[in-house]
Structures are given as C-alpha cells and as structure tokens.
Amino acid sequence: MKRQKRDRFQRAYVKGYKAGVTGKSRDDCPSQEVNMREYWMSGWREGRGDQWSGMTGIAGIHKNPMVLQQL
C-alpha cells in the first residue's frame, strides 16, 4: 500500500518550526522559492516565539507540530 506524501508546505513549516525552537538563524532557510520560504519563515517565527516563552522540551510538547501530526 502506498503512503500518501505529506504536503510540502507543511513539511517546510515543520522544518522552520524546528529551526526556530532550536535557536537557528532565519538565514538558514533552505529554499529560495517564495511560497516555500513563506511557510518556513512562518514556522520559524512560531518556533522562536515558543523558545522565548520557554516552550521547549517537555514544556512545549503540546505545541510541537510533529507530535500533533501523529495524533
């Protein structure tokens, strides 16, 4: 049985979120395509906000998009 591919924009958002939570720079965005960069930056912004709010590790498990996808 084939698995349906995940939306590439959702993947960009999740990767951006991970980068933001870990404190990486927004210059680390891997894509130059406008739409992909927009989703990555959106995830990065939310991840940075969560990092600044202390939502990292166990405290931020309810905000992690990777955990929410598996539910």
CHARMM-style PDB file with segment names, atoms N, HN, CA, C and O in Angstrom:
ATOM      1  N   MET     1       0.847  -1.161   0.000  1.00  0.00      PROA
ATOM      2  CA  MET     1       0.000   0.000   0.000  1.00  0.00      PROA
ATOM      3  C   MET     1       0.904   1.240   0.000  1.00  0.00      PROA
ATOM      4  O   MET     1       1.852   1.330   0.781  1.00  0.00      PROA
ATOM      5  N   LYS     2       0.599   2.177  -0.875  1.00  0.00      PROA
ATOM      6  HN  LYS     2      -0.171   2.104  -1.509  1.00  0.00      PROA
ATOM      7  CA  LYS     2       1.380   3.405  -0.950  1.00  0.00      PROA
ATOM      8  C   LYS     2       0.931   4.383   0.121  1.00  0.00      PROA
ATOM      9  O   LYS     2      -0.250   4.508   0.442  1.00  0.00      PROA
ATOM     10  N   ARG     3       1.930   5.071   0.656  1.00  0.00      PROA
ATOM     11  HN  ARG     3       2.890   4.970   0.395  1.00  0.00      PROA
ATOM     12  CA  ARG     3       1.615   6.125   1.616  1.00  0.00      PROA
ATOM     13  C   ARG     3       1.450   7.432   0.864  1.00  0.00      PROA
ATOM     14  O   ARG     3       2.200   7.727  -0.066  1.00  0.00      PROA
ATOM     15  N   GLN     4       0.489   8.189   1.265  1.00  0.00      PROA
ATOM     16  HN  GLN     4      -0.120   7.949   2.021  1.00  0.00      PROA
ATOM     17  CA  GLN     4       0.288   9.490   0.647  1.00  0.00      PROA
ATOM     18  C   GLN     4       1.382  10.434   1.122  1.00  0.00      PROA
ATOM     19  O   GLN     4       1.691  10.494   2.312  1.00  0.00      PROA
ATOM     20  N   LYS     5       1.961  11.168   0.185  1.00  0.00      PROA
ATOM     21  HN  LYS     5       1.710  11.119  -0.781  1.00  0.00      PROA
ATOM     22  CA  LYS     5       3.005  12.111   0.559  1.00  0.00      PROA
ATOM     23  C   LYS     5       2.411  13.255   1.352  1.00  0.00      PROA
ATOM     24  O   LYS     5       1.285  13.693   1.115  1.00  0.00      PROA
ATOM     25  N   ARG     6       3.194  13.719   2.291  1.00  0.00      PROA
ATOM     26  HN  ARG     6       4.108  13.363   2.484  1.00  0.00      PROA
ATOM     27  CA  ARG     6       2.760  14.872   3.062  1.00  0.00      PROA
ATOM     28  C   ARG     6       2.895  16.123   2.213  1.00  0.00      PROA
ATOM     29  O   ARG     6       3.694  16.183   1.278  1.00  0.00      PROA
ATOM     30  N   ASP     7       2.124  17.080   2.549  1.00  0.00      PROA
ATOM     31  HN  ASP     7       1.475  17.031   3.309  1.00  0.00      PROA
ATOM     32  CA  ASP     7       2.147  18.361   1.859  1.00  0.00      PROA
ATOM     33  C   ASP     7       3.524  19.003   2.025  1.00  0.00      PROA
ATOM     34  O   ASP     7       4.028  19.088   3.145  1.00  0.00      PROA
ATOM     35  N   ARG     8       4.130  19.449   0.948  1.00  0.00      PROA
ATOM     36  HN  ARG     8       3.720  19.380   0.039  1.00  0.00      PROA
ATOM     37  CA  ARG     8       5.477  20.009   1.035  1.00  0.00      PROA
ATOM     38  C   ARG     8       5.497  21.334   1.790  1.00  0.00      PROA
ATOM     39  O   ARG     8       6.515  21.697   2.379  1.00  0.00      PROA
ATOM     40  N   PHE     9       4.389  22.050   1.776  1.00  0.00      PROA
ATOM     41  HN  PHE     9       3.562  21.756   1.298  1.00  0.00      PROA
ATOM     42  CA  PHE     9       4.322  23.287   2.539  1.00  0.00      PROA
ATOM     43  C   PHE     9       4.271  22.990   4.043  1.00  0.00      PROA
ATOM     44  O   PHE     9       4.869  23.709   4.843  1.00  0.00      PROA
ATOM     45  N   GLN    10       3.563  21.943   4.413  1.00  0.00      PROA
ATOM     46  HN  GLN    10       3.077  21.359   3.764  1.00  0.00      PROA
ATOM     47  CA  GLN    10       3.523  21.530   5.818  1.00  0.00      PROA
ATOM     48  C   GLN    10       4.907  21.094   6.280  1.00  0.00      PROA
ATOM     49  O   GLN    10       5.317  21.405   7.398  1.00  0.00      PROA
ATOM     50  N   ARG    11       5.626  20.377   5.424  1.00  0.00      PROA
ATOM     51  HN  ARG    11       5.293  20.124   4.516  1.00  0.00      PROA
ATOM     52  CA  ARG    11       6.992  19.969   5.772  1.00  0.00      PROA
ATOM     53  C   ARG    11       7.897  21.174   5.954  1.00  0.00      PROA
ATOM     54  O   ARG    11       8.729  21.191   6.861  1.00  0.00      PROA
ATOM     55  N   ALA    12       7.747  22.185   5.104  1.00  0.00      PROA
ATOM     56  HN  ALA    12       7.071  22.171   4.368  1.00  0.00      PROA
ATOM     57  CA  ALA    12       8.546  23.404   5.227  1.00  0.00      PROA
ATOM     58  C   ALA    12       8.234  24.107   6.545  1.00  0.00      PROA
ATOM     59  O   ALA    12       9.140  24.587   7.226  1.00  0.00      PROA
ATOM     60  N   TYR    13       6.959  24.166   6.902  1.00  0.00      PROA
ATOM     61  HN  TYR    13       6.223  23.775   6.349  1.00  0.00      PROA
ATOM     62  CA  TYR    13       6.550  24.788   8.165  1.00  0.00      PROA
ATOM     63  C   TYR    13       7.178  24.064   9.352  1.00  0.00      PROA
ATOM     64  O   TYR    13       7.714  24.701  10.259  1.00  0.00      PROA
ATOM     65  N   VAL    14       7.112  22.736   9.346  1.00  0.00      PROA
ATOM     66  HN  VAL    14       6.677  22.219   8.609  1.00  0.00      PROA
ATOM     67  CA  VAL    14       7.644  21.941  10.451  1.00  0.00      PROA
ATOM     68  C   VAL    14       9.153  22.122  10.569  1.00  0.00      PROA
ATOM     69  O   VAL    14       9.680  22.269  11.672  1.00  0.00      PROA
ATOM     70  N   LYS    15       9.847  22.112   9.436  1.00  0.00      PROA
ATOM     71  HN  LYS    15       9.419  21.993   8.540  1.00  0.00      PROA
ATOM     72  CA  LYS    15      11.301  22.306   9.470  1.00  0.00      PROA
ATOM     73  C   LYS    15      11.650  23.701   9.975  1.00  0.00      PROA
ATOM     74  O   LYS    15      12.621  23.866  10.713  1.00  0.00      PROA
ATOM     75  N   GLY    16      10.879  24.689   9.589  1.00  0.00      PROA
ATOM     76  HN  GLY    16      10.090  24.554   8.989  1.00  0.00      PROA
ATOM     77  CA  GLY    16      11.090  26.046  10.086  1.00  0.00      PROA
ATOM     78  C   GLY    16      10.830  26.135  11.569  1.00  0.00      PROA
ATOM     79  O   GLY    16      11.563  26.810  12.292  1.00  0.00      PROA
ATOM     80  N   TYR    17       9.791  25.458  12.033  1.00  0.00      PROA
ATOM     81  HN  TYR    17       9.195  24.909  11.446  1.00  0.00      PROA
ATOM     82  CA  TYR    17       9.475  25.445  13.467  1.00  0.00      PROA
ATOM     83  C   TYR    17      10.630  24.843  14.257  1.00  0.00      PROA
ATOM     84  O   TYR    17      11.044  25.383  15.283  1.00  0.00      PROA
ATOM     85  N   LYS    18      11.142  23.721  13.768  1.00  0.00      PROA
ATOM     86  HN  LYS    18      10.806  23.283  12.935  1.00  0.00      PROA
ATOM     87  CA  LYS    18      12.262  23.068  14.439  1.00  0.00      PROA
ATOM     88  C   LYS    18      13.476  23.994  14.501  1.00  0.00      PROA
ATOM     89  O   LYS    18      14.150  24.081  15.527  1.00  0.00      PROA
ATOM     90  N   ALA    19      13.741  24.675  13.408  1.00  0.00      PROA
ATOM     91  HN  ALA    19      13.193  24.605  12.574  1.00  0.00      PROA
ATOM     92  CA  ALA    19      14.877  25.598  13.372  1.00  0.00      PROA
ATOM     93  C   ALA    19      14.669  26.740  14.364  1.00  0.00      PROA
ATOM     94  O   ALA    19      15.614  27.144  15.043  1.00  0.00      PROA
ATOM     95  N   GLY    20      13.468  27.256  14.457  1.00  0.00      PROA
ATOM     96  HN  GLY    20      12.701  26.928  13.906  1.00  0.00      PROA
ATOM     97  CA  GLY    20      13.179  28.345  15.378  1.00  0.00      PROA
ATOM     98  C   GLY    20      13.280  27.933  16.833  1.00  0.00      PROA
ATOM     99  O   GLY    20      13.823  28.676  17.652  1.00  0.00      PROA
ATOM    100  N   VAL    21      12.770  26.772  17.161  1.00  0.00      PROA
ATOM    101  HN  VAL    21      12.330  26.169  16.496  1.00  0.00      PROA
ATOM    102  CA  VAL    21      12.804  26.290  18.542  1.00  0.00      PROA
ATOM    103  C   VAL    21      14.239  26.015  18.991  1.00  0.00      PROA
ATOM    104  O   VAL    21      14.581  26.214  20.157  1.00  0.00      PROA
ATOM    105  N   THR    22      15.068  25.559  18.063  1.00  0.00      PROA
ATOM    106  HN  THR    22      14.790  25.398  17.116  1.00  0.00      PROA
ATOM    107  CA  THR    22      16.453  25.263  18.435  1.00  0.00      PROA
ATOM    108  C   THR    22      17.337  26.499  18.405  1.00  0.00      PROA
ATOM    109  O   THR    22      18.518  26.421  18.743  1.00  0.00      PROA
ATOM    110  N   GLY    23      16.781  27.648  18.001  1.00  0.00      PROA
ATOM    111  HN  GLY    23      15.822  27.712  17.725  1.00  0.00      PROA
ATOM    112  CA  GLY    23      17.536  28.895  18.050  1.00  0.00      PROA
ATOM    113  C   GLY    23      18.363  29.194  16.818  1.00  0.00      PROA
ATOM    114  O   GLY    23      19.265  30.030  16.868  1.00  0.00      PROA
ATOM    115  N   LYS    24      18.075  28.531  15.719  1.00  0.00      PROA
ATOM    116  HN  LYS    24      17.342  27.851  15.678  1.00  0.00      PROA
ATOM    117  CA  LYS    24      18.833  28.781  14.500  1.00  0.00      PROA
ATOM    118  C   LYS    24      18.401  30.091  13.851  1.00  0.00      PROA
ATOM    119  O   LYS    24      17.305  30.591  14.102  1.00  0.00      PROA
ATOM    120  N   SER    25      19.266  30.629  13.028  1.00  0.00      PROA
ATOM    121  HN  SER    25      20.157  30.223  12.824  1.00  0.00      PROA
ATOM    122  CA  SER    25      19.010  31.891  12.357  1.00  0.00      PROA
ATOM    123  C   SER    25      17.990  31.723  11.237  1.00  0.00      PROA
ATOM    124  O   SER    25      17.877  30.648  10.647  1.00  0.00      PROA
ATOM    125  N   ARG    26      17.262  32.774  10.954  1.00  0.00      PROA
ATOM    126  HN  ARG    26      17.355  33.646  11.433  1.00  0.00      PROA
ATOM    127  CA  ARG    26      16.303  32.710   9.840  1.00  0.00      PROA
ATOM    128  C   ARG    26      17.014  32.679   8.499  1.00  0.00      PROA
ATOM    129  O   ARG    26      16.399  32.367   7.479  1.00  0.00      PROA
ATOM    130  N   ASP    27      18.299  32.999   8.489  1.00  0.00      PROA
ATOM    131  HN  ASP    27      18.798  33.252   9.318  1.00  0.00      PROA
ATOM    132  CA  ASP    27      19.077  32.912   7.249  1.00  0.00      PROA
ATOM    133  C   ASP    27      19.348  31.468   6.844  1.00  0.00      PROA
ATOM    134  O   ASP    27      19.863  31.224   5.753  1.00  0.00      PROA
ATOM    135  N   ASP    28      19.013  30.513   7.697  1.00  0.00      PROA
ATOM    136  HN  ASP    28      18.595  30.711   8.583  1.00  0.00      PROA
ATOM    137  CA  ASP    28      19.222  29.096   7.399  1.00  0.00      PROA
ATOM    138  C   ASP    28      18.109  28.499   6.541  1.00  0.00      PROA
ATOM    139  O   ASP    28      18.105  27.293   6.295  1.00  0.00      PROA
ATOM    140  N   CYS    29      17.180  29.308   6.091  1.00  0.00      PROA
ATOM    141  HN  CYS    29      17.183  30.288   6.291  1.00  0.00      PROA
ATOM    142  CA  CYS    29      16.080  28.813   5.259  1.00  0.00      PROA
ATOM    143  C   CYS    29      16.657  28.177   3.997  1.00  0.00      PROA
ATOM    144  O   CYS    29      17.400  28.826   3.261  1.00  0.00      PROA
ATOM    145  N   PRO    30      16.318  26.908   3.741  1.00  0.00      PROA
ATOM    146  CA  PRO    30      16.925  26.195   2.618  1.00  0.00      PROA
ATOM    147  C   PRO    30      16.340  26.542   1.247  1.00  0.00      PROA
ATOM    148  O   PRO    30      16.954  26.225   0.228  1.00  0.00      PROA
ATOM    149  N   SER    31      15.195  27.170   1.196  1.00  0.00      PROA
ATOM    150  HN  SER    31      14.696  27.427   2.024  1.00  0.00      PROA
ATOM    151  CA  SER    31      14.524  27.406  -0.084  1.00  0.00      PROA
ATOM    152  C   SER    31      14.531  28.879  -0.467  1.00  0.00      PROA
ATOM    153  O   SER    31      14.430  29.761   0.385  1.00  0.00      PROA
ATOM    154  N   GLN    32      14.650  29.121  -1.750  1.00  0.00      PROA
ATOM    155  HN  GLN    32      14.732  28.404  -2.443  1.00  0.00      PROA
ATOM    156  CA  GLN    32      14.537  30.480  -2.273  1.00  0.00      PROA
ATOM    157  C   GLN    32      13.187  30.701  -2.958  1.00  0.00      PROA
ATOM    158  O   GLN    32      12.858  31.822  -3.346  1.00  0.00      PROA
ATOM    159  N   GLU    33      12.410  29.628  -3.103  1.00  0.00      PROA
ATOM    160  HN  GLU    33      12.677  28.717  -2.788  1.00  0.00      PROA
ATOM    161  CA  GLU    33      11.070  29.733  -3.685  1.00  0.00      PROA
ATOM    162  C   GLU    33      10.184  30.506  -2.708  1.00  0.00      PROA
ATOM    163  O   GLU    33      10.166  30.210  -1.513  1.00  0.00      PROA
ATOM    164  N   VAL    34       9.459  31.483  -3.211  1.00  0.00      PROA
ATOM    165  HN  VAL    34       9.474  31.724  -4.182  1.00  0.00      PROA
ATOM    166  CA  VAL    34       8.706  32.409  -2.366  1.00  0.00      PROA
ATOM    167  C   VAL    34       7.709  31.692  -1.465  1.00  0.00      PROA
ATOM    168  O   VAL    34       7.677  31.953  -0.262  1.00  0.00      PROA
ATOM    169  N   ASN    35       6.900  30.801  -2.013  1.00  0.00      PROA
ATOM    170  HN  ASN    35       6.926  30.589  -2.990  1.00  0.00      PROA
ATOM    171  CA  ASN    35       5.873  30.130  -1.206  1.00  0.00      PROA
ATOM    172  C   ASN    35       6.484  29.229  -0.140  1.00  0.00      PROA
ATOM    173  O   ASN    35       6.036  29.228   1.007  1.00  0.00      PROA
ATOM    174  N   MET    36       7.504  28.464  -0.515  1.00  0.00      PROA
ATOM    175  HN  MET    36       7.868  28.465  -1.447  1.00  0.00      PROA
ATOM    176  CA  MET    36       8.148  27.579   0.459  1.00  0.00      PROA
ATOM    177  C   MET    36       8.817  28.399   1.561  1.00  0.00      PROA
ATOM    178  O   MET    36       8.736  28.049   2.738  1.00  0.00      PROA
ATOM    179  N   ARG    37       9.470  29.478   1.180  1.00  0.00      PROA
ATOM    180  HN  ARG    37       9.536  29.763   0.223  1.00  0.00      PROA
ATOM    181  CA  ARG    37      10.142  30.331   2.159  1.00  0.00      PROA
ATOM    182  C   ARG    37       9.125  30.958   3.120  1.00  0.00      PROA
ATOM    183  O   ARG    37       9.397  31.115   4.311  1.00  0.00      PROA
ATOM    184  N   GLU    38       7.973  31.306   2.594  1.00  0.00      PROA
ATOM    185  HN  GLU    38       7.753  31.179   1.627  1.00  0.00      PROA
ATOM    186  CA  GLU    38       6.920  31.896   3.431  1.00  0.00      PROA
ATOM    187  C   GLU    38       6.462  30.916   4.516  1.00  0.00      PROA
ATOM    188  O   GLU    38       6.316  31.298   5.677  1.00  0.00      PROA
ATOM    189  N   TYR    39       6.239  29.666   4.140  1.00  0.00      PROA
ATOM    190  HN  TYR    39       6.358  29.356   3.197  1.00  0.00      PROA
ATOM    191  CA  TYR    39       5.825  28.657   5.112  1.00  0.00      PROA
ATOM    192  C   TYR    39       6.941  28.365   6.108  1.00  0.00      PROA
ATOM    193  O   TYR    39       6.683  28.223   7.303  1.00  0.00      PROA
ATOM    194  N   TRP    40       8.183  28.273   5.622  1.00  0.00      PROA
ATOM    195  HN  TRP    40       8.392  28.389   4.651  1.00  0.00      PROA
ATOM    196  CA  TRP    40       9.319  28.020   6.502  1.00  0.00      PROA
ATOM    197  C   TRP    40       9.458  29.154   7.514  1.00  0.00      PROA
ATOM    198  O   TRP    40       9.638  28.909   8.707  1.00  0.00      PROA
ATOM    199  N   MET    41       9.374  30.399   7.033  1.00  0.00      PROA
ATOM    200  HN  MET    41       9.229  30.598   6.064  1.00  0.00      PROA
ATOM    201  CA  MET    41       9.515  31.556   7.918  1.00  0.00      PROA
ATOM    202  C   MET    41       8.374  31.622   8.935  1.00  0.00      PROA
ATOM    203  O   MET    41       8.584  32.024  10.079  1.00  0.00      PROA
ATOM    204  N   SER    42       7.176  31.234   8.522  1.00  0.00      PROA
ATOM    205  HN  SER    42       7.005  30.908   7.593  1.00  0.00      PROA
ATOM    206  CA  SER    42       6.039  31.213   9.436  1.00  0.00      PROA
ATOM    207  C   SER    42       6.294  30.222  10.575  1.00  0.00      PROA
ATOM    208  O   SER    42       6.052  30.533  11.742  1.00  0.00      PROA
ATOM    209  N   GLY    43       6.779  29.044  10.233  1.00  0.00      PROA
ATOM    210  HN  GLY    43       6.977  28.792   9.286  1.00  0.00      PROA
ATOM    211  CA  GLY    43       7.126  28.053  11.246  1.00  0.00      PROA
ATOM    212  C   GLY    43       8.271  28.529  12.124  1.00  0.00      PROA
ATOM    213  O   GLY    43       8.265  28.317  13.337  1.00  0.00      PROA
ATOM    214  N   TRP    44       9.262  29.178  11.503  1.00  0.00      PROA
ATOM    215  HN  TRP    44       9.267  29.350  10.518  1.00  0.00      PROA
ATOM    216  CA  TRP    44      10.416  29.687  12.251  1.00  0.00      PROA
ATOM    217  C   TRP    44       9.976  30.729  13.280  1.00  0.00      PROA
ATOM    218  O   TRP    44      10.415  30.707  14.430  1.00  0.00      PROA
ATOM    219  N   ARG    45       9.099  31.647  12.845  1.00  0.00      PROA
ATOM    220  HN  ARG    45       8.743  31.665  11.911  1.00  0.00      PROA
ATOM    221  CA  ARG    45       8.612  32.684  13.761  1.00  0.00      PROA
ATOM    222  C   ARG    45       7.886  32.082  14.953  1.00  0.00      PROA
ATOM    223  O   ARG    45       8.098  32.495  16.094  1.00  0.00      PROA
ATOM    224  N   GLU    46       7.035  31.109  14.686  1.00  0.00      PROA
ATOM    225  HN  GLU    46       6.863  30.774  13.760  1.00  0.00      PROA
ATOM    226  CA  GLU    46       6.298  30.483  15.777  1.00  0.00      PROA
ATOM    227  C   GLU    46       7.253  29.711  16.695  1.00  0.00      PROA
ATOM    228  O   GLU    46       7.097  29.730  17.916  1.00  0.00      PROA
ATOM    229  N   GLY    47       8.225  29.046  16.111  1.00  0.00      PROA
ATOM    230  HN  GLY    47       8.352  29.031  15.119  1.00  0.00      PROA
ATOM    231  CA  GLY    47       9.215  28.318  16.899  1.00  0.00      PROA
ATOM    232  C   GLY    47      10.044  29.242  17.771  1.00  0.00      PROA
ATOM    233  O   GLY    47      10.314  28.924  18.929  1.00  0.00      PROA
ATOM    234  N   ARG    48      10.450  30.383  17.229  1.00  0.00      PROA
ATOM    235  HN  ARG    48      10.230  30.641  16.288  1.00  0.00      PROA
ATOM    236  CA  ARG    48      11.215  31.350  18.019  1.00  0.00      PROA
ATOM    237  C   ARG    48      10.370  31.899  19.165  1.00  0.00      PROA
ATOM    238  O   ARG    48      10.847  32.041  20.291  1.00  0.00      PROA
ATOM    239  N   GLY    49       9.126  32.201  18.869  1.00  0.00      PROA
ATOM    240  HN  GLY    49       8.738  32.086  17.954  1.00  0.00      PROA
ATOM    241  CA  GLY    49       8.228  32.689  19.915  1.00  0.00      PROA
ATOM    242  C   GLY    49       8.067  31.673  21.028  1.00  0.00      PROA
ATOM    243  O   GLY    49       8.056  32.031  22.206  1.00  0.00      PROA
ATOM    244  N   ASP    50       7.943  30.405  20.658  1.00  0.00      PROA
ATOM    245  HN  ASP    50       7.953  30.114  19.701  1.00  0.00      PROA
ATOM    246  CA  ASP    50       7.821  29.353  21.665  1.00  0.00      PROA
ATOM    247  C   ASP    50       9.108  29.204  22.470  1.00  0.00      PROA
ATOM    248  O   ASP    50       9.069  28.959  23.676  1.00  0.00      PROA
ATOM    249  N   GLN    51      10.253  29.354  21.795  1.00  0.00      PROA
ATOM    250  HN  GLN    51      10.285  29.553  20.816  1.00  0.00      PROA
ATOM    251  CA  GLN    51      11.515  29.264  22.514  1.00  0.00      PROA
ATOM    252  C   GLN    51      11.633  30.400  23.534  1.00  0.00      PROA
ATOM    253  O   GLN    51      12.040  30.177  24.674  1.00  0.00      PROA
ATOM    254  N   TRP    52      11.282  31.595  23.122  1.00  0.00      PROA
ATOM    255  HN  TRP    52      10.952  31.775  22.195  1.00  0.00      PROA
ATOM    256  CA  TRP    52      11.351  32.745  24.022  1.00  0.00      PROA
ATOM    257  C   TRP    52      10.371  32.614  25.180  1.00  0.00      PROA
ATOM    258  O   TRP    52      10.617  33.135  26.268  1.00  0.00      PROA
ATOM    259  N   SER    53       9.260  31.920  24.949  1.00  0.00      PROA
ATOM    260  HN  SER    53       9.060  31.497  24.065  1.00  0.00      PROA
ATOM    261  CA  SER    53       8.262  31.722  26.003  1.00  0.00      PROA
ATOM    262  C   SER    53       8.600  30.553  26.915  1.00  0.00      PROA
ATOM    263  O   SER    53       7.891  30.295  27.888  1.00  0.00      PROA
ATOM    264  N   GLY    54       9.672  29.854  26.607  1.00  0.00      PROA
ATOM    265  HN  GLY    54      10.248  30.064  25.817  1.00  0.00      PROA
ATOM    266  CA  GLY    54      10.067  28.718  27.425  1.00  0.00      PROA
ATOM    267  C   GLY    54       9.366  27.433  27.058  1.00  0.00      PROA
ATOM    268  O   GLY    54       9.350  26.488  27.847  1.00  0.00      PROA
ATOM    269  N   MET    55       8.786  27.381  25.877  1.00  0.00      PROA
ATOM    270  HN  MET    55       8.799  28.149  25.236  1.00  0.00      PROA
ATOM    271  CA  MET    55       8.058  26.191  25.433  1.00  0.00      PROA
ATOM    272  C   MET    55       8.986  25.230  24.699  1.00  0.00      PROA
ATOM    273  O   MET    55       8.724  24.860  23.555  1.00  0.00      PROA
ATOM    274  N   THR    56      10.049  24.834  25.345  1.00  0.00      PROA
ATOM    275  HN  THR    56      10.261  25.134  26.275  1.00  0.00      PROA
ATOM    276  CA  THR    56      10.976  23.882  24.737  1.00  0.00      PROA
ATOM    277  C   THR    56      10.968  22.597  25.556  1.00  0.00      PROA
ATOM    278  O   THR    56      10.587  22.601  26.726  1.00  0.00      PROA
ATOM    279  N   GLY    57      11.379  21.531  24.954  1.00  0.00      PROA
ATOM    280  HN  GLY    57      11.688  21.527  24.003  1.00  0.00      PROA
ATOM    281  CA  GLY    57      11.414  20.242  25.652  1.00  0.00      PROA
ATOM    282  C   GLY    57      10.027  19.779  26.027  1.00  0.00      PROA
ATOM    283  O   GLY    57       9.092  19.891  25.234  1.00  0.00      PROA
ATOM    284  N   ILE    58       9.889  19.264  27.220  1.00  0.00      PROA
ATOM    285  HN  ILE    58      10.648  19.173  27.864  1.00  0.00      PROA
ATOM    286  CA  ILE    58       8.614  18.727  27.694  1.00  0.00      PROA
ATOM    287  C   ILE    58       7.565  19.819  27.853  1.00  0.00      PROA
ATOM    288  O   ILE    58       6.375  19.562  27.669  1.00  0.00      PROA
ATOM    289  N   ALA    59       7.987  21.037  28.192  1.00  0.00      PROA
ATOM    290  HN  ALA    59       8.954  21.246  28.341  1.00  0.00      PROA
ATOM    291  CA  ALA    59       7.030  22.131  28.395  1.00  0.00      PROA
ATOM    292  C   ALA    59       6.308  22.503  27.102  1.00  0.00      PROA
ATOM    293  O   ALA    59       5.185  23.004  27.143  1.00  0.00      PROA
ATOM    294  N   GLY    60       6.940  22.264  25.969  1.00  0.00      PROA
ATOM    295  HN  GLY    60       7.852  21.857  25.936  1.00  0.00      PROA
ATOM    296  CA  GLY    60       6.340  22.651  24.702  1.00  0.00      PROA
ATOM    297  C   GLY    60       5.838  21.502  23.859  1.00  0.00      PROA
ATOM    298  O   GLY    60       5.573  21.680  22.670  1.00  0.00      PROA
ATOM    299  N   ILE    61       5.701  20.329  24.446  1.00  0.00      PROA
ATOM    300  HN  ILE    61       5.916  20.185  25.412  1.00  0.00      PROA
ATOM    301  CA  ILE    61       5.294  19.149  23.671  1.00  0.00      PROA
ATOM    302  C   ILE    61       3.924  19.332  23.023  1.00  0.00      PROA
ATOM    303  O   ILE    61       3.681  18.817  21.932  1.00  0.00      PROA
ATOM    304  N   HSD    62       3.038  20.055  23.683  1.00  0.00      PROA
ATOM    305  HN  HSD    62       3.236  20.473  24.569  1.00  0.00      PROA
ATOM    306  CA  HSD    62       1.691  20.252  23.139  1.00  0.00      PROA
ATOM    307  C   HSD    62       1.694  21.210  21.941  1.00  0.00      PROA
ATOM    308  O   HSD    62       0.712  21.260  21.199  1.00  0.00      PROA
ATOM    309  N   LYS    63       2.775  21.970  21.737  1.00  0.00      PROA
ATOM    310  HN  LYS    63       3.572  21.929  22.339  1.00  0.00      PROA
ATOM    311  CA  LYS    63       2.861  22.907  20.618  1.00  0.00      PROA
ATOM    312  C   LYS    63       3.646  22.350  19.438  1.00  0.00      PROA
ATOM    313  O   LYS    63       3.604  22.919  18.347  1.00  0.00      PROA
ATOM    314  N   ASN    64       4.355  21.255  19.635  1.00  0.00      PROA
ATOM    315  HN  ASN    64       4.388  20.792  20.521  1.00  0.00      PROA
ATOM    316  CA  ASN    64       5.225  20.697  18.596  1.00  0.00      PROA
ATOM    317  C   ASN    64       4.386  20.138  17.443  1.00  0.00      PROA
ATOM    318  O   ASN    64       3.556  19.254  17.656  1.00  0.00      PROA
ATOM    319  N   PRO    65       4.597  20.647  16.218  1.00  0.00      PROA
ATOM    320  CA  PRO    65       3.781  20.186  15.085  1.00  0.00      PROA
ATOM    321  C   PRO    65       4.041  18.728  14.722  1.00  0.00      PROA
ATOM    322  O   PRO    65       3.162  18.084  14.149  1.00  0.00      PROA
ATOM    323  N   MET    66       5.201  18.193  15.032  1.00  0.00      PROA
ATOM    324  HN  MET    66       5.915  18.717  15.497  1.00  0.00      PROA
ATOM    325  CA  MET    66       5.477  16.779  14.732  1.00  0.00      PROA
ATOM    326  C   MET    66       4.622  15.864  15.611  1.00  0.00      PROA
ATOM    327  O   MET    66       4.182  14.809  15.156  1.00  0.00      PROA
ATOM    328  N   VAL    67       4.389  16.249  16.836  1.00  0.00      PROA
ATOM    329  HN  VAL    67       4.746  17.107  17.206  1.00  0.00      PROA
ATOM    330  CA  VAL    67       3.567  15.462  17.750  1.00  0.00      PROA
ATOM    331  C   VAL    67       2.097  15.558  17.335  1.00  0.00      PROA
ATOM    332  O   VAL    67       1.366  14.570  17.396  1.00  0.00      PROA
ATOM    333  N   LEU    68       1.674  16.733  16.921  1.00  0.00      PROA
ATOM    334  HN  LEU    68       2.268  17.536  16.871  1.00  0.00      PROA
ATOM    335  CA  LEU    68       0.285  16.923  16.536  1.00  0.00      PROA
ATOM    336  C   LEU    68      -0.072  16.130  15.285  1.00  0.00      PROA
ATOM    337  O   LEU    68      -1.217  15.701  15.145  1.00  0.00      PROA
ATOM    338  N   GLN    69       0.880  15.924  14.370  1.00  0.00      PROA
ATOM    339  HN  GLN    69       1.810  16.273  14.484  1.00  0.00      PROA
ATOM    340  CA  GLN    69       0.611  15.164  13.147  1.00  0.00      PROA
ATOM    341  C   GLN    69       0.355  13.701  13.447  1.00  0.00      PROA
ATOM    342  O   GLN    69      -0.418  13.057  12.738  1.00  0.00      PROA
ATOM    343  N   GLN    70       0.982  13.164  14.474  1.00  0.00      PROA
ATOM    344  HN  GLN    70       1.610  13.688  15.049  1.00  0.00      PROA
ATOM    345  CA  GLN    70       0.881  11.751  14.772  1.00  0.00      PROA
ATOM    346  C   GLN    70      -0.390  11.387  15.518  1.00  0.00      PROA
ATOM    347  O   GLN    70      -0.736  10.208  15.590  1.00  0.00      PROA
ATOM    348  N   LEU    71      -1.089  12.354  16.069  1.00  0.00      PROA
ATOM    349  HN  LEU    71      -0.808  13.312  16.010  1.00  0.00      PROA
ATOM    350  CA  LEU    71      -2.299  12.078  16.835  1.00  0.00      PROA
ATOM    351  C   LEU    71      -3.466  11.769  15.971  1.00  0.00      PROA
ATOM    352  OT1 LEU    71      -4.558  11.514  16.477  1.00  0.00      PROA
TER     353      LEU     71
END
